[in-house]
Amino acid sequence: MAETNRLVCLARRPEGRIAADDLVLTELPLAPLAEGEALVRNTWLSIDPSVRIRLAATTPKGYLPPLRPGDPLAGLALGEVVASRRPDFAVGELVSHTQGFRDYALLGADAAAIGGYGSPAVVRTGGLPAQWFLGPLGSAGLTAYAGLFGVLELRPADTVWISAAAGAVGSLAAQLAKLRGATVIGSAGGAAKTAFLRDELGITAVDYRAGSLTGSLTAAAPDGIDAYFDNVGGDHLAAALDVLNPGGRIALCGAVSAYDGAPAPAPADLFPIVAKQLRLQGFRAGSFLDLDEPMRAEIGDHLAAGRLVHRETVFEGLHRAPAALVAMLSGATVGKTLCHLP
Ligand SMILES: NC(=O)c1ccc[n+]([C@@H]2O[C@H](COP(=O)([O-])OP(=O)(O)OC[C@H]3O[C@@H](n4cnc5c(N)ncnc54)[C@H](OP(=O)(O)O)[C@@H]3O)[C@@H](O)[C@H]2O)c1
């Protein structure tokens, strides 16, 4: 059994945008396995924007507490059980859990979920690539599915706007909405990503970095927008209040523009919510676990039939996890961002 564990820890709180050296790889002795624990060698780490939230000095009430310098990062991960003293995990099984950003996870009965999602569980891949269970068949899939169908109650007649549409959640939401018959507009930053949205996902693409977002959305949807899947917050949310039709719905999934040190400008005028009788609802995927099974059935069918494009950006080796987080937050990755531990 391994005697030491390498963990990605917070070296210092980022000032402004995160830099890779705000994080540090630390080697610590591995405690012997106690009764009720399993040792898991991590093979895939999910690189999620929300990891950045806990690196700030404070986190919003109701969210996870901030990490302190020296603390290891946490995140969704997959790994293989290499030793077990708990009856539910056998050696050799693939397990999903929330002790990412390290070589080994020690899973006791108290191993935590993140926001209600990610309690340790055996994953049966059925021959599919394991990492899909962190992406389209995992948290990203459930988030997209819950936002569209649990919150927005999307209908085929809807025109829906999805922001950060070239990312993990956004690219799934955009394609699921299109496959259900809705008219889809996706926004992303830069020409390469908008080409991906247009040419590979087959949706109307808006480059939020090129001119006025409200202007581009109005041009893309002359009859207005019925539903908005918000991954970005700030100026994107303000534009949604401008362009949504009366009775429009907003699913507040995330606010990535505010995570990485830049205060996101809030919408200056909330009156359109009243005037147009808009419905805004924040949600966390962990509150929609009942949709996990239908999500896997629907997305699994689309993947098997080749109807759904799934892109990954993979960084090799634990030492690359800090660079993966920096790249994903700066918009340098496409699709699901992962770190693979060989
Ligand atoms: N509610 C939940 O349960 C839940 C669960 C998972 C994820 N989420 C949220 O879902 C959102 C997407 O997560 P993900 O894992 O799929 O990440 P992702 O979209 O794969 O990666 C983040 C993307 O955010 C975009 N971005 C960064 N800064 C931006 C800014 N200032 N303005 C506009 N876009 C910006 C970048 O794309 P561009 O290159 O296009 O700028 C980047 O690629 C996040 O807000 C995340 O917190 C919520």
Ligand as a Chemical Component Dictionary entry (heavy atoms), coordinates in Angstrom:
data_LIG
# 
_chem_comp.id                   LIG 
_chem_comp.type                 NON-POLYMER 
_chem_comp.pdbx_formal_charge   0 
_chem_comp.three_letter_code    LIG 
# 
loop_
_chem_comp_atom.comp_id 
_chem_comp_atom.atom_id 
_chem_comp_atom.alt_atom_id 
_chem_comp_atom.type_symbol 
_chem_comp_atom.charge 
_chem_comp_atom.model_Cartn_x 
_chem_comp_atom.model_Cartn_y 
_chem_comp_atom.model_Cartn_z 
_chem_comp_atom.pdbx_ordinal 
LIG N1  N1  N 0  -25.834 24.861 -9.845  1  
LIG C1  C1  C 0  -25.118 23.758 -9.899  2  
LIG O1  O1  O 0  -25.425 22.714 -9.285  3  
LIG C2  C2  C 0  -23.887 23.732 -10.747 4  
LIG C3  C3  C 0  -23.180 22.549 -10.983 5  
LIG C4  C4  C 0  -22.079 22.588 -11.847 6  
LIG C5  C5  C 0  -21.702 23.801 -12.424 7  
LIG N2  N2  N 1  -22.405 24.930 -12.138 8  
LIG C6  C6  C 0  -22.072 26.218 -12.734 9  
LIG O2  O2  O 0  -22.212 26.081 -14.135 10 
LIG C7  C7  C 0  -21.343 27.020 -14.777 11 
LIG C8  C8  C 0  -20.524 26.291 -15.827 12 
LIG O3  O3  O 0  -19.715 25.305 -15.181 13 
LIG P1  P1  P 0  -18.852 24.289 -16.059 14 
LIG O4  O4  O 0  -18.305 23.275 -15.140 15 
LIG O5  O5  O -1 -19.640 23.858 -17.219 16 
LIG O6  O6  O 0  -17.653 25.214 -16.541 17 
LIG P2  P2  P 0  -17.218 25.524 -18.045 18 
LIG O7  O7  O 0  -18.346 26.239 -18.706 19 
LIG O8  O8  O 0  -16.718 24.286 -18.688 20 
LIG O9  O9  O 0  -15.989 26.510 -17.828 21 
LIG C9  C9  C 0  -16.186 27.810 -17.394 22 
LIG C10 C10 C 0  -16.403 28.778 -18.588 23 
LIG O10 O10 O 0  -16.852 30.012 -18.081 24 
LIG C11 C11 C 0  -16.595 30.997 -19.054 25 
LIG N3  N3  N 0  -16.254 32.263 -18.399 26 
LIG C12 C12 C 0  -15.268 32.495 -17.503 27 
LIG N4  N4  N 0  -15.269 33.800 -17.141 28 
LIG C13 C13 C 0  -16.279 34.389 -17.827 29 
LIG C14 C14 C 0  -16.785 35.727 -17.891 30 
LIG N5  N5  N 0  -16.250 36.718 -17.151 31 
LIG N6  N6  N 0  -17.833 35.967 -18.708 32 
LIG C15 C15 C 0  -18.383 34.974 -19.462 33 
LIG N7  N7  N 0  -17.928 33.695 -19.452 34 
LIG C16 C16 C 0  -16.903 33.407 -18.635 35 
LIG C17 C17 C 0  -15.451 30.481 -19.927 36 
LIG O11 O11 O 0  -15.961 30.327 -21.242 37 
LIG P3  P3  P 0  -15.751 31.450 -22.385 38 
LIG O12 O12 O 0  -14.458 31.121 -23.040 39 
LIG O13 O13 O 0  -16.922 31.284 -23.238 40 
LIG O14 O14 O 0  -15.654 32.770 -21.672 41 
LIG C18 C18 C 0  -15.131 29.115 -19.337 42 
LIG O15 O15 O 0  -14.828 28.171 -20.320 43 
LIG C19 C19 C 0  -20.523 27.659 -13.663 44 
LIG O16 O16 O 0  -21.110 28.883 -13.299 45 
LIG C20 C20 C 0  -20.646 26.667 -12.530 46 
LIG O17 O17 O 0  -20.437 27.236 -11.262 47 
LIG C21 C21 C 0  -23.478 24.910 -11.310 48 
# 
loop_
_chem_comp_bond.comp_id 
_chem_comp_bond.atom_id_1 
_chem_comp_bond.atom_id_2 
_chem_comp_bond.value_order 
_chem_comp_bond.pdbx_ordinal 
LIG N1  C1  SING 1  
LIG C1  O1  DOUB 2  
LIG C1  C2  SING 3  
LIG C2  C3  SING 4  
LIG C2  C21 DOUB 5  
LIG C3  C4  DOUB 6  
LIG C4  C5  SING 7  
LIG C5  N2  DOUB 8  
LIG N2  C6  SING 9  
LIG N2  C21 SING 10 
LIG C6  O2  SING 11 
LIG C6  C20 SING 12 
LIG O2  C7  SING 13 
LIG C7  C8  SING 14 
LIG C7  C19 SING 15 
LIG C8  O3  SING 16 
LIG O3  P1  SING 17 
LIG P1  O4  DOUB 18 
LIG P1  O5  SING 19 
LIG P1  O6  SING 20 
LIG O6  P2  SING 21 
LIG P2  O7  DOUB 22 
LIG P2  O8  SING 23 
LIG P2  O9  SING 24 
LIG O9  C9  SING 25 
LIG C9  C10 SING 26 
LIG C10 O10 SING 27 
LIG C10 C18 SING 28 
LIG O10 C11 SING 29 
LIG C11 N3  SING 30 
LIG C11 C17 SING 31 
LIG N3  C12 SING 32 
LIG N3  C16 SING 33 
LIG C12 N4  DOUB 34 
LIG N4  C13 SING 35 
LIG C13 C14 SING 36 
LIG C13 C16 DOUB 37 
LIG C14 N5  SING 38 
LIG C14 N6  DOUB 39 
LIG N6  C15 SING 40 
LIG C15 N7  DOUB 41 
LIG N7  C16 SING 42 
LIG C17 O11 SING 43 
LIG C17 C18 SING 44 
LIG O11 P3  SING 45 
LIG P3  O12 DOUB 46 
LIG P3  O13 SING 47 
LIG P3  O14 SING 48 
LIG C18 O15 SING 49 
LIG C19 O16 SING 50 
LIG C19 C20 SING 51 
LIG C20 O17 SING 52 
# 
